[in-house]
Amino acid sequence: QVQLVESGGGLVRAGDSLRLSCAASGRTFSANAMGWFRQTPGKEREFVAAINWSGTRTYYADSVKGRFTISKDNAKNTGFLQISSLKPEDTAVYYCAGAKFPYLGGSTTSPEYYNTWGQGTQVTVSS
């Protein structure tokens, strides 16, 4: 089965940029879609972005559109989330997730669309 490991989080200042990485093992990663979610204590996991298996289609939550860029390198079995113009409200644990399917669809924003999750990486943005 696919195993995912996130990295790249840290303590940054508002306006800074970060690049999160999601290293995958297993042969199904390149064949399926991938997503990023984030979560803060006491709140449900929030959809951030998703990308189809080939990296040709993306979908973003309105709250991050224009600042976040999702990408996927199938040759390296790695996904990325490039974050620019960070805001304090972006503070959360960020999770990458491997989807059950290759394509994006109506359920892409739901955690139920994914069957593999990393342990998360903390992003903290100070004012």
Backbone hydrogen bonds in HBPLUS format (Angstrom, degrees):
<---DONOR---> <-ACCEPTOR-->    atom                        ^
c    i                          cat <-CA-CA->   ^        H-A-AA   ^      H-
h    n   atom  resd res      DA  || num        DHA   H-A  angle D-A-AA Bond
n    s   type  num  typ     dist DA aas  dist angle  dist       angle   num
A0003-GLN N   A0025-SER O   3.25 MM  22  5.21 147.3  2.36 122.6 131.0     1
A0025-SER N   A0003-GLN O   2.95 MM  22  5.21 146.0  2.07 144.5 154.0     2
A0005-VAL N   A0023-ALA O   2.96 MM  18  5.21 145.5  2.08 141.2 152.0     3
A0023-ALA N   A0005-VAL O   2.93 MM  18  5.21 157.0  1.99 152.5 146.1     4
A0007-SER N   A0021-SER O   2.97 MM  14  5.25 139.7  2.14 143.5 146.2     5
A0021-SER N   A0007-SER O   2.88 MM  14  5.25 164.9  1.90 145.4 149.9     6
A0010-GLY N   A0122-GLN O   2.93 MM 112  6.12 110.3  2.43 138.7 157.3     7
A0124-THR N   A0010-GLY O   2.99 MM 114  6.13 174.0  2.00 150.8 150.7     8
A0012-VAL N   A0124-THR O   2.85 MM 112  6.22 167.0  1.87 170.9 175.1     9
A0126-SER N   A0012-VAL O   2.87 MM 114  6.29 163.8  1.89 155.7 158.6    10
A0016-ASP N   A0013-ARG O   3.00 MM   3  5.67 160.3  2.04 143.7 145.9    11
A0014-ALA N   A0126-SER O   2.77 MM 112  5.79 136.8  1.95 166.2 170.2    12
A0015-GLY N   A0086-LEU O   2.75 MM  71  4.84 157.3  1.80 135.0 142.8    13
A0086-LEU N   A0016-ASP O   3.06 MM  70  5.53 175.5  2.06 157.0 157.7    14
A0018-LEU N   A0083-ILE O   2.87 MM  65  5.13 152.4  1.95 140.9 149.7    15
A0083-ILE N   A0018-LEU O   2.72 MM  65  5.13 174.7  1.72 172.2 170.2    16
A0020-LEU N   A0081-LEU O   2.87 MM  61  5.00 168.1  1.89 146.4 143.9    17
A0081-LEU N   A0020-LEU O   2.91 MM  61  5.00 148.4  2.01 139.3 142.1    18
A0022-CYS N   A0079-GLY O   2.78 MM  57  4.84 139.5  1.94 151.2 146.8    19
A0079-GLY N   A0022-CYS O   2.89 MM  57  4.84 160.1  1.93 136.1 141.9    20
A0024-ALA N   A0077-ASN O   2.94 MM  53  5.43 160.8  1.97 177.7 171.6    21
A0031-ALA N   A0028-THR O   3.16 MM   3  5.25 136.2  2.36 100.1 112.3    22
A0032-ASN N   A0029-PHE O   3.30 MM   3  5.55 163.3  2.33 109.4 114.3    23
A0033-ALA N   A0101-PHE O   2.90 MM  68  6.15 177.3  1.90 142.0 141.3    24
A0099-ALA N   A0033-ALA O   2.97 MM  66  5.15 166.3  1.99 145.4 142.2    25
A0034-MET N   A0051-ILE O   2.95 MM  17  5.46 156.7  2.00 155.0 162.4    26
A0051-ILE N   A0034-MET O   2.85 MM  17  5.46 151.1  1.93 160.9 166.7    27
A0035-GLY N   A0097-ALA O   2.93 MM  62  5.14 158.9  1.97 146.7 152.0    28
A0097-ALA N   A0035-GLY O   2.87 MM  62  5.14 146.3  1.98 150.8 150.0    29
A0036-TRP N   A0049-ALA O   2.79 MM  13  5.26 155.1  1.86 153.7 154.1    30
A0048-VAL N   A0036-TRP O   2.91 MM  12  5.41 146.7  2.02 158.4 151.1    31
A0049-ALA N   A0036-TRP O   3.25 MM  13  5.26 157.6  2.30 135.1 138.7    32
A0037-PHE N   A0095-TYR O   2.85 MM  58  5.15 160.1  1.89 151.5 158.2    33
A0095-TYR N   A0037-PHE O   2.79 MM  58  5.15 164.0  1.81 143.6 149.3    34
A0038-ARG N   A0046-GLU O   2.87 MM   8  5.24 151.8  1.95 143.8 153.3    35
A0046-GLU N   A0038-ARG O   2.73 MM   8  5.24 176.3  1.73 166.6 165.3    36
A0039-GLN N   A0093-VAL O   2.95 MM  54  5.33 142.0  2.10 138.5 150.6    37
A0093-VAL N   A0039-GLN O   2.97 MM  54  5.33 174.9  1.97 149.6 149.3    38
A0043-LYS N   A0040-THR O   3.11 MM   3  5.64 157.8  2.16 143.2 142.1    39
A0061-ALA N   A0048-VAL O   2.95 MM  13  5.23 160.5  1.98 147.6 143.4    40
A0050-ALA N   A0059-TYR O   2.89 MM   9  5.27 143.0  2.03 150.7 158.0    41
A0059-TYR N   A0050-ALA O   3.02 MM   9  5.27 145.3  2.14 146.9 146.3    42
A0052-ASN N   A0057-ARG O   3.07 MM   5  5.58 157.6  2.12 149.2 154.1    43
A0055-GLY N   A0052-ASN O   3.13 MM   3  5.35 148.7  2.24 107.8 117.2    44
A0053-TRP N   A0102-PRO O   2.92 MM  49  4.95 155.2  1.98 162.7 159.9    45
A0064-VAL N   A0061-ALA O   3.10 MM   3  5.69 156.9  2.15 116.7 123.0    46
A0065-LYS N   A0061-ALA O   3.17 MM   4  6.21 126.6  2.47 149.5 164.2    47
A0067-ARG N   A0064-VAL O   3.02 MM   3  5.56 162.6  2.05 137.2 141.8    48
A0068-PHE N   A0064-VAL O   3.07 MM   4  5.63 151.4  2.16 164.4 163.4    49
A0084-SER N   A0067-ARG O   2.95 MM  17  5.09 148.2  2.05 136.4 146.4    50
A0069-THR N   A0082-GLN O   2.82 MM  13  4.99 148.3  1.92 144.1 152.7    51
A0082-GLN N   A0069-THR O   2.80 MM  13  4.99 164.8  1.82 155.5 152.9    52
A0071-SER N   A0080-PHE O   3.18 MM   9  5.21 158.7  2.23 134.2 134.9    53
A0080-PHE N   A0071-SER O   3.01 MM   9  5.21 161.7  2.04 141.4 138.8    54
A0073-ASP N   A0078-THR O   2.83 MM   5  5.35 176.3  1.83 174.4 175.2    55
A0076-LYS N   A0073-ASP O   3.17 MM   3  5.53 137.8  2.36 105.2 115.7    56
A0078-THR N   A0073-ASP O   3.16 MM   5  5.35 169.2  2.18 142.3 144.9    57
A0077-ASN N   A0074-ASN O   3.23 MM   3  4.74 153.4  2.30  91.7  99.6    58
A0090-ASP N   A0087-LYS O   2.86 MM   3  5.37 162.7  1.89 119.0 124.9    59
A0091-THR N   A0088-PRO O   3.08 MM   3  5.66 166.2  2.10 117.9 121.8    60
A0092-ALA N   A0123-VAL O   2.99 MM  31  5.54 145.9  2.11 147.1 157.9    61
A0123-VAL N   A0092-ALA O   2.91 MM  31  5.54 165.9  1.93 159.1 163.8    62
A0094-TYR N   A0121-THR O   2.90 MM  27  5.30 174.9  1.90 145.4 143.7    63
A0121-THR N   A0094-TYR O   2.92 MM  27  5.30 145.9  2.04 137.6 147.9    64
A0118-GLY N   A0096-CYS O   3.17 MM  22  5.75 157.6  2.22 160.1 159.4    65
A0098-GLY N   A0116-THR O   2.80 MM  18  4.90 154.1  1.87 136.1 145.0    66
A0115-ASN N   A0098-GLY O   2.97 MM  17  6.14 147.4  2.08 162.2 168.7    67
A0100-LYS N   A0113-TYR O   3.03 MM  13  6.16 157.6  2.08 161.2 155.0    68
A0108-THR N   A0105-GLY O   3.17 MM   3  5.37 167.5  2.19 115.6 117.0    69
A0110-SER N   A0107-SER O   3.01 MM   3  5.41 162.5  2.05 116.4 122.1    70
A0113-TYR N   A0110-SER O   3.04 MM   3  5.68 167.3  2.06 120.3 124.5    71
A0114-TYR N   A0111-PRO O   3.10 MM   3  5.64 166.1  2.12 116.8 121.2    72
